[in-house]
Every structure is written in C-alpha cells, then in structure tokens.
C-alpha cells in the first residue's frame, strides 16, 4: 500500500500527518517558547517620536474634556429633571 493511500481515511478525505512525539513540549518548554515569541513581537514595536507623543497626549486630553463636558451636561439635565418631577 502506498503512503498516499494510507494517509486517506475511509471516506477518501486526506488526514494531516501526525506530529512526531519528539516535537511535544513540556511545561517549561512552552513557557520558554512563549517568552521568545513575546520578545520577538516587542522587537517589532515602533516607538513614537517626541512630536507624535505630544500630539497623542493632546488628542487624549481634548477627548477626555469633551466627554467630561457631555457627561456633566447630562448629569445637570437629569438632576434638574428629577428635582422637577419629585422636588
């Protein structure tokens, strides 16, 4: 029987080859692999320039101020509505 015939199941679908047992990693091997992958991803990080950083800070501060004003207006409106209804 050929290798390709053995790799097919009874319904004719191909099965992926099984992994050899030597590739299985233990607990500490998986942790080491994870740490290596994290370090590799962190090396890809591009840090913003000083100008970009100040721009981002400005955008965040303005956004937070706008949201604070919106929530403040809603709080004032609902407070007055409650005082009018139950006051």
C-alpha positions as CSV (number, residue, x, y, z in Angstrom):
1,X,0.0,0.0,0.0
2,X,1.4,3.4,-0.9
3,X,2.0,6.3,1.6
4,X,-0.7,8.4,0.0
5,X,-3.3,5.6,0.3
6,X,-2.5,5.2,4.0
7,X,-2.9,8.9,4.6
8,X,-6.5,8.9,3.4
9,X,-9.4,7.9,5.6
10,X,-12.3,5.5,4.7
11,X,-14.3,8.4,3.2
12,X,-11.4,9.5,1.0
13,X,-10.6,12.7,2.9
14,X,-6.9,13.4,3.4
15,X,-5.7,13.4,7.0
16,X,-2.8,15.7,8.1
17,X,0.3,13.8,9.1
18,X,0.6,13.2,12.8
19,X,3.3,15.0,14.7
20,X,6.2,13.0,15.9
21,X,6.3,12.7,19.7
22,X,9.7,14.4,19.8
23,X,8.0,17.7,18.9
24,X,5.8,17.8,22.1
25,X,7.0,20.4,24.5
26,X,6.8,20.2,28.2
27,X,5.5,22.8,30.6
28,X,8.8,24.8,30.8
29,X,9.4,24.4,27.0
30,X,6.0,26.0,26.3
31,X,6.8,28.9,28.7
32,X,10.2,29.4,27.0
33,X,8.6,29.4,23.6
34,X,6.0,32.0,24.8
35,X,8.7,34.3,26.2
36,X,10.7,34.0,23.0
37,X,7.6,34.9,21.0
38,X,6.9,37.9,23.3
39,X,10.4,39.2,22.9
40,X,10.2,38.8,19.1
41,X,7.0,40.8,19.0
42,X,8.3,43.5,21.3
43,X,11.3,44.0,18.9
44,X,8.7,44.9,16.2
45,X,7.3,47.7,18.2
46,X,7.9,51.2,16.8
47,X,8.1,53.9,19.4
48,X,6.5,57.3,18.6
49,X,8.7,60.3,18.2
50,X,8.5,63.1,20.8
51,X,6.3,65.2,18.5
52,X,3.9,62.3,17.9
53,X,3.8,61.6,21.6
54,X,2.7,65.1,22.4
55,X,0.2,65.0,19.6
56,X,-1.3,61.8,21.0
57,X,-1.4,63.3,24.6
58,X,-3.2,66.4,23.3
59,X,-5.8,64.3,21.4
60,X,-6.5,62.2,24.5
61,X,-6.8,65.2,26.8
62,X,-9.2,67.0,24.4
63,X,-11.3,63.9,24.1
64,X,-11.5,63.4,27.8
65,X,-12.5,67.0,28.3
66,X,-15.2,66.7,25.7
67,X,-16.6,63.5,27.3
68,X,-16.5,65.1,30.7
69,X,-18.4,68.1,29.5
70,X,-21.0,65.9,27.8
71,X,-21.5,63.8,30.9
72,X,-21.6,66.9,33.1
73,X,-24.4,68.4,30.9
74,X,-26.3,65.1,31.0
75,X,-25.9,65.0,34.8
76,X,-27.2,68.5,35.2
77,X,-30.1,67.9,32.9
78,X,-31.2,64.7,34.7
79,X,-30.7,66.3,38.1
80,X,-33.0,69.1,37.2
81,X,-35.5,66.7,35.7
82,X,-35.6,64.6,38.9
83,X,-35.9,67.8,41.0
84,X,-38.8,69.0,38.9
85,X,-40.5,65.6,39.0
86,X,-40.0,64.8,42.6
87,X,-39.0,68.1,44.1
